[in-house]
């Protein structure tokens, strides 16, 4: 028995190898997996032990394609509808997200460039100015009101008016006619005018000898015919003159009153 004991002890000693290095014999150690039951590594078991399941080789995942996170904070953030956090191993989704971000960035940049181009496009091409409606006496008459509006109605309805005029020192006479045009200064254009005015009698001037010879009577009528004037003496050196004019323009500073005859 003693020999057997010594022989066992000599067998257990390390033997030198080919290179002279002692090699210890392999000893079989019991694995912890053998002592781990299925209930301790089962995710749905009441006896589940996470530490043993973490190191066990016989662990079976309930969901094979479950996402992996680096820590609990990432997992909690993913549950709070934070789609910017991806699990470990989702390389394809991460690349797709980066591509979408790049496409969105390029689209935004392109839209901004197009907006800037349209913003300054009107300054690059020749500017076309819109032609405004012409403004003159006739166009202003359409929007005028007050006393001038009544004068406009006389012109539109072809009503006859009586215009009292003045001279340097008092009333000169009056005009009967139809209004064809006017402006804000009361300058009037009348047609078919009957003019009645008064004037003082003129004295005949003697022509001095060195003043030349007088112009023959009727010379002015040959150049430009003048309307005939009917003169009636009123006494005290005054004459009343009546003449008919096809058309006449009266300055506003000579107008005293405009009276509508035809109502």
Steps between C-alpha positions, in 0.01 A plus 500: 500500500788726577650438162173584338481824698848599395440399146191720488693788639781451249247490217348826612830684484561708191711333237753688290397550143706477183638849556578433867199702628283321752140463383233472764227245427157623413247496778136491430309775688132498533325769295253726666260427211451151639364643821281758324141394450273600215278696736789726603589603145147510362389855440136421586576299816443622856847372599675696221849614596644758260860445602491128426312562175767751397782248529312187401561338162162334500300823509222519245382846400121543491530724194786418269497832310456720808692830480814540707580814697825601661340595832166549673494871427489432124224247554292742708553777245383272220178430691428873531429532125855621437563355157846656473650220712564173317590167653835332455527316171247710307757617248257486210247725676777739601623528139147555374449773758824671401399482133162657581671775697736566210212506248302736724803727539558510124130569436501784754815646348357474149175667609698781663707552184184507289343750739805725482507470121136603472561777751767666290371392157301820458819703541690299238255542213389838363224642711173551317315795637127498490367787300282718713180647373560848359398787724368811333212740520253257347586211734488719810155628404354152553587495874446863583226617738350815649432803279731362235289183506195708405703651217587150386130409492435803283764381258371141500131593464567782254340769715527867410671724755538871562849617599541846653844647434690794649750751372769713666264718704165315506262274313572473129198301374370148468524198269236249390624167376571130556790371710744278310786482750614645832763454771540566872600865432161560333653547160206437267468403136158603363339437162214676316561805713295817504707771668353824635738755650540873547782726400581866507484709183844549347625829370643518152872554519677722256790336320812715515665589168808291570297201621457348156186438306191328646412142415219473247166404647418131470859376496461308829184334371691373200764339723264350761127564492371654822148447636261782443422716803167675549558818699222690676564833673393517866594860567765652721767378261408130532416250234338158525661246269348170393681236296468130422811279534527135392748426778673692778728432797447699820768521764393414853611833642236671284212276611269648766200269489375201302123464482321197351224613266361166379390288795 
